[in-house]
Amino acid sequence: MPATMFEKIWTDHVIVAAPEGEDLLYVDLNFVNEGGAFLAFDQLRMERRTVRRPMQNLPITDHYIPTVNRHLGIPGISNPEIRHVVAMQDDNAREFGLPHIHMHHHNQGIAHVVAPELGLALPGMLITCNDSHTATNGALGAIASPIGASMQLRHVLATQAVWLKKPKTMRITLDGMLPLGVWAKDVILSVIHRIGIGGAAGYCVEYAGSAIRAMSMEGRLTVCNMSIEAGARLGMIAPDDTTFSYLAERPLAPKGDAWEAALTYWQTVLSDEEATFDREWHFDVTTLAPIVTWGTSPEDCSSIDGVVPDPSAMTDAEHRSHAERALQYMRLTPGTRLAQIAIDRVFIGSCTNSRIEDLRAAAQVLKGRRASVPGMVSPGSTNVKKQAEAEGLDRIFLAAGLEWRDSGCSMCNGSNGELVAPGERCASTTNRNFEGRQGRGALTHIMSPAMVAAAAVAGKLTDVRTLMKS
Amino acid sequence: MKPFTVLTAVAVPVRLDKVDTGMILPGRFMRQHRRPGHDYANAFLHDLRFDESEALRPEFPLNDESYRGAEIMVVGADFGCGSSREGAACAVLDYGLRALVASNFGEIFAANCLQNGILPVYLSQWVIEEIWRQLENAPGSRITIDLPAQTLKAPDESVHSFEINKTRKERLVRGLDDVDVTLQYMDQISKYENERRKPWLVGDSAVRRAVEDGGR
């Protein structure tokens, strides 16, 4: 029977099938960030349980560590609560005998950046992590599922398996060639805008089409990363030559005979041509323009040449009341041109847009220019940071007046204390513009790295294409 | 886990859409061990319940005395969207709620609720609107949720069916914990590892190398 890629990989991991309910699935690799994971370890301790397969569970500290003065170590973290969370992860990894990419590790970075770049995330795998952006790894052709940080994580640690309800399947076909100045971030924002933040809830999304095929691994990781912003816990892209070339360069991907065996298998996990999806969407990317958000949900977005919408013109009552509240929070007036909105700072980073290609795109805009607002750049991993420095990107950011930081989740959600101040407006490469996401009262506009760089230069939201022409 | 069978309780209407997990449990509250006496009850929807000076916002329904003791909250669409922070479901539990009713929930959040013994009830938006109206017209009214029958009885006695995945329903009704259930299948898990796992994944040397030498 024809099957989708998702169905093949899912079936390959089923230990106990429960039609109408949840299946028990095998977990190849589980990543553990420190955000909330202490709840799982607390539970294991109370129940006197151990971790069943320590080498298939990799704690990566990313959410709470500072991106400056890291040489001071855990004692150097001034906020006692934040320090406590980082210390708990250290202690828990040690006590339960787990490997740990800690704050001083040379592979340190954001989990969803580190896993693909090292070659730990592979096609055909079932991966879990206590983070909603776990689907990032699906860009390689894996099922990568978010799990809860306490009860579900504790279950994976204790059993190396997870109970999950099999989602329905959705294919989003994106065809056409991306115009200059338009990036993967704009593509996924346009999808979220079209289908809504609940549009893919209950589905595993497979992204397909010529626009995806033409996209780099970095771009694909960005697309899958924001699946959850459309409501989908899982997002995937079929592995192809781009994937295999990327993996061939990963230090920890299979080598030699193992590589050949893996490659043979990977070519069997693609969706069959006759396979059917429960839902299909088709979009053309040819006419896309750079996109920015204006509201407090990722679906509240428009191309940069648009205006702040007028809630009173919205026919749907739910949309209207959300937009009214969003504009009040964002301190914006209907009809204002988006390209006239002044900003106070910028942030380039997060699991969405902090890979080398993202930093190159931002640096290309900033080269020879000065930022007119403060801001920081936090590379997605220590390896990305090294690579960027080898290419001289750090000097471009510094010369522009931005801060060049260490790697971590940082200002995306501010759990490490690096926050946007109340009432401050931030152009950000991150994934969420929810109320208070970057700090209480913080006003977030999300967009691509190139667009953030353009906003930094102009001091307001700006069409990056105007800077690319000059 | 506390079993959930039939619950009759005061229900509080909260007419807000897209309340994300960051609003349910603001980040600054989730940095400590959660244990008895130091739970997330105060943090629950904190910035909606309290203003900048920590004074109660009287207009917020949870602060309305007439809904005192509510164990059911009827909320707008997409409640619990956003990040997967598990503590959000804990905050719901610690505050004293046992069931949430909405037309849609953040998926991860809903799963976390079920793991913590809280029932998310999915009803159509028009039913939600109707229940809001009834609750606001007679604050303090009760709702009955019958999980075995998968029905919700509104204050006006109208009965509405809801869907729930079979596995979660069984475990919630019986108060069964996932790990205890899985332990019955340990032989199958070992068998999977020995017979079905891809050879190029077995050994997990990649993780060891990631932490030991970074693959260099």
Interface residues (C-beta under 8 A of the other chain):
Chain A: D12 I15 V16 A18 E20 G21 E22 L24 Y26 D28 L29 G35 G36 F38 L39 D42 E47 R49 R53 M55 Q56 L58 Y64 E81 I82 H84 V85 M88 P99 H100 I101 H105 H106 N107 L118 G119 L120 L122 G124 M125 N130 D131 S132 P146 I147 G148 A149 S150 M151 Q152 L153 R154 H155 A158 T159 Q160 A161 W163 K165 I197 G198 A201 G202 I228 G231 R233 P251 L252 A253 P254 A258 W259 A261 A262 Y265 T296 S297 E318 S321 H322 N413 G414 S415 R432 F434 E435 G436 R437 R440
Chain B: D17 K18 D20 G22 M23 P26 G27 R28 M30 R31 Q32 H33 R34 R35 D47 G76 A77 D78 C81 G82 S83 S84 R85 E86 G87 A89 C90 N104 G106 E107 I108 A111 N112 Q115 N116 Q125 N165 K166 T167 R168 E170 D178 V179 T182 L183 Y185 M186 Q188 I189 Y192 E193 R196 R197 K198 P199 W200 L201 D204 A206 V207 R208 R209 A210 V211 G214 G215 R216
